[in-house]
């Protein structure tokens, strides 16, 4: 899994100078028309010339953890794994496309990808097992992901369907039911910080 940069980066290939959104958060704008993404917050985990892959962060699922635990610890010696004592909260529907189980967490020692803000990703089975047993303070499980074809995401941003904000823990690990509002507020603070005289105040408020 590629490392997520903390901020938007630029890809320079030949004459291209494309802003890569890998590692950014996208909050659906109040004017977004797609009902599948209404009031959603999405983490972009991959973005390139051929399109983008993201995970919706605020679509909680009511899910029995036993099948997931059985999958994670299949083949393990049962006497060495006390699955009955493993809390499995915060299951989320990451998107309509099938894919590997993904964990987003704040445990740097078990990171397979991440950013400088303290948001980390893991998808390899041994790492997921450790996360399930260690249960770090912030741990979210995601099943499924969203895909955008070539230039589709860029066009949606131009059409004001998405608002781009940094992938900071204050948003990523916010309660699902209030995550979108927090992201919109964060975006508003960023916009206001560009105006002379209010930058320091809004930047300080955004970090509280």
N, C-alpha and C positions, 0 to 999 in steps of 0.2 A: 504494500500500500504506500502510495506516495505521501511524503510529508506535506501537511497543509501549511502554507505560508500564513503569517499573521495578517497580512494585508494583501490587497490586490497586487499582482505582479504583471510584468509585461513580457510577452513572448516575441523575440526578434528572430525571425526566420526569413532571410531574403529581404524583401521590402515590407514585410508585415510588421506591425507594431501593435499587436492585439493585447488588450487587457485581459488577463486570466483571472477568473473569479474563484478558482479553487481555494477553499478555506474561508470563503465569505458566507455570510448569512443573507438570505433574501426573505423579506417580509412581504406578503401579498399586499398590494396597495388597496386602499378602500374602493378603488375604481376597477379592480380586477373582475373579469367577467366569468372566468372558469370556476364553476361551483366546486370542482375537485380540489381547488387550492384556496378557497375562500378563507380568509383569516388564518392562513397557514404561515409558518416560519420554516424555511428549508435551508439546510446546510449543503453547500456545493462541495462534493468530495472529489470531483474530477471535472476539468474543463479544458477543452482543446479545440483544434480545428474541426474535428468531426462531431462535436456536440458536448453535452454535459451530463453528469450524473449527480443526483442530489438525494438527500434524505429529509423527509418531512419530520419535523421534531415534535409537533404538538397535536398528534392524532392518537391519543391513548387507546389501548385495547384492553378489554376484559378477557384475560387469557389464563388458562390453567397452566402453571409453570411446570407441571410434572413431565409432559412430553419434551419440553426443551431441556430439562435436566437429564432426562433419559438419553437424549441425543448427545448432549455435551459430555456425559460421563459413560457413554456406551463402551463396554469392554474394560472398564476400570474395576479394580478390586473393590467390591461393595463395602468391605469392612474398613477400607481406607478412605471412603468418601461418605460423609454424613449428609446426604442430600436433603434429609428431613429438616435440617437446621439452616438451610440456605435460603435467605429471603430473595425472592425474585419479583421485584416491583418495577413499575415504570416500563411496561411493554408498550411499544408504539408501532403504528402502521406507517412505515417509512415511505410507501408508495406502491403503485399497482404492479410494478415489475418484480418478478421473482429474483432472488439472489441470496447470497450468504447472510447469515445472522451478523449484525453489526452491533458493537457496543460503543457507546460514547461515554467517557468517564473523565475523572480528574487524577488518575493514578499514573504519574509519569513513568514509573518503573515498568509498567505493563503497556506502554504506548507502542503502537506500530505505525502511528501517524499522529500528527497533532500540530499545535501552533504555540507561539510564545505567550499566549494568553492563559494557558492551562487547560485547554480543551484537547482531549486525546481520543483516538479511534483505535479499535482493535477488531480483527475479523478472523484470526487464526485460531483453530480449535484449542490448542494448549493454552493460549493466552485467555480465551474466553472462560476456560475452566478455572484458571486462577482468579479471574475477576469475580466469577460466581461464588467462589469460596471466600475470597478476601472481602468482598462487598465494600468497596470504597465509598466515601461519603456521597459522591455523585456518580451514579451508574444508571444509564438508560439502555434498554435493549430495543433494537429495531429489526423489523421483519419487512422486507420489500424496499424498493427504492423507486425514484422517479428518473425518467430519461428525457432529455431534449435533443432533437436532431441538430444537424449542422445549422448554425446561425439562428435557430429557433429561440433560444434563451435570450440572445442579444436583442432580437426584435421585440420580444416581450418586455424587456427592460426599456427599450426606446419608446414603446407604446404605454409605458407607465403602469404595467401590470405588477412589477416588482420594485421594491425599494431595497437597496443594498446597504448592509451594515456590517461591522466587524463581528467575528464569531467570538464574543466575549462570554465568560462563564455566567455573568449576570443575566444574559438572555438564554443561552443554551440550556442552563440548568434551572431556569425559572419554572414554576408550576405550569403545566400545559394549558390550563384554562386561562392564564393571564400572560402567557408568553408573547402572543401577538401584540397585545397592548403595550407590553414592555419594549418590544422591538420598535414599534411605531414611535413611542416616546423617545427612544434612543436616537432614532433617525431624525426626529425633530430637533433634538439637542445638537446633533451634528450640523444640521442646516443652520441653526441659529448661531453656532460657534463661528461661522464664516463671516458674520457681521461684526464690524468694528465695535469694540467696547463691551461685547457680551461673551466673547470667546472663553475667557478664563472661568466665568461663572457657569456657563453651560457645560463645559468640559468637566468641571468639578462635580456638578449635579449628575452628569451621566455616569459617573463612576461610583456614586453612592448606592 
